[in-house]
């Protein structure tokens, strides 16, 4: 699914998020979200797409991203339910370098650090999409306001190496480099035609 919110203005993304929140709260721990009486529980396939859609709304304020991210982290802490888009979505929500949104709306490094610490604790090889999510969360930007603590980035690089992640993912957390086409596609949750790059 190619960045469902990419072409939407910030106000439209906020409206979509407000619509999705109560539905997501039926299956995620989102304690501050009221669930209307009679709200239906989404089916598995629709539920995963809702998570991917919400995580792709890069124009949302950091507080909304943190709310969803904490719900996803709660889901990942359940040993019986780690298969799904949870880690991928955390990587999108906490990415140090957004694919199309403003860097001013990235979540604070403390939130991203907590999420990457959770992925390291669970093991990057044990959770679907965790290795790439960790690379996104710990990506080096050269901006001290967004970058994680260097020691944590070293730990992420070591964990990526242990998980036999591609060498370029290690470079993402140790130096300022651009995403490759395949990595952009992975971040979008879809594939891009060969030769096409996001601008």
NORLIN-V664545 format. One record per backbone hydrogen bond with DSSP energy under -1.0 kcal/mol. NH is the residue of the N-H (numbers start at 0). CO is the residue of the C=O. E is the energy in kcal/mol with one decimal. If there is no record, write none. Layout:
[[NH,CO,E] [NH,CO,E]]
This chain:
[[2,0,-1.1] [5,2,-1.9] [7,4,-1.5] [12,8,-2.4] [13,9,-2.4] [14,10,-2.0] [15,11,-2.3] [16,12,-2.6] [17,13,-2.6] [18,14,-1.7] [19,15,-2.4] [20,16,-2.6] [23,19,-2.7] [24,20,-2.5] [26,23,-1.7] [27,23,-1.7] [29,27,-1.4] [32,29,-2.2] [38,35,-2.0] [46,42,-3.1] [47,43,-2.2] [48,44,-1.5] [49,45,-2.1] [50,46,-2.0] [51,47,-2.4] [52,48,-2.7] [53,49,-2.7] [54,50,-2.4] [55,51,-1.1] [56,53,-1.3] [57,55,-1.8] [59,56,-1.4] [64,60,-1.7] [65,61,-2.6] [66,62,-2.1] [67,63,-2.2] [68,64,-2.8] [69,65,-2.9] [70,66,-1.6] [71,67,-2.4] [72,68,-2.5] [73,69,-2.2] [74,70,-1.7] [75,71,-2.4] [76,72,-1.5] [77,74,-1.4] [80,77,-2.0] [88,84,-2.9] [89,85,-2.2] [90,86,-2.4] [91,87,-1.8] [92,88,-2.8] [93,89,-2.5] [95,135,-1.9] [104,101,-1.7] [105,102,-1.3] [111,107,-1.8] [112,108,-2.9] [113,109,-1.9] [114,110,-2.1] [115,111,-2.6] [116,112,-2.3] [117,113,-1.7] [118,114,-2.1] [119,115,-2.4] [120,116,-2.3] [121,117,-2.3] [122,118,-1.7] [125,122,-1.8] [129,126,-2.1] [132,128,-2.0] [133,129,-2.6] [134,130,-1.9] [135,131,-2.2] [136,132,-2.6] [137,133,-2.1] [139,171,-3.2] [145,142,-1.8] [146,142,-2.6] [152,148,-2.0] [153,149,-2.1] [154,150,-1.9] [155,151,-2.3] [156,152,-2.5] [157,153,-2.2] [158,154,-2.2] [159,155,-2.8] [160,156,-2.3] [161,157,-2.3] [162,158,-2.0] [163,160,-1.6] [164,159,-2.7] [168,165,-1.1] [169,165,-1.1] [170,166,-1.8] [171,167,-1.8] [174,170,-2.4] [183,179,-2.4] [184,180,-2.2] [185,181,-2.1] [186,182,-2.6] [187,183,-2.1] [188,184,-1.2] [189,184,-2.2] [195,192,-2.1]]
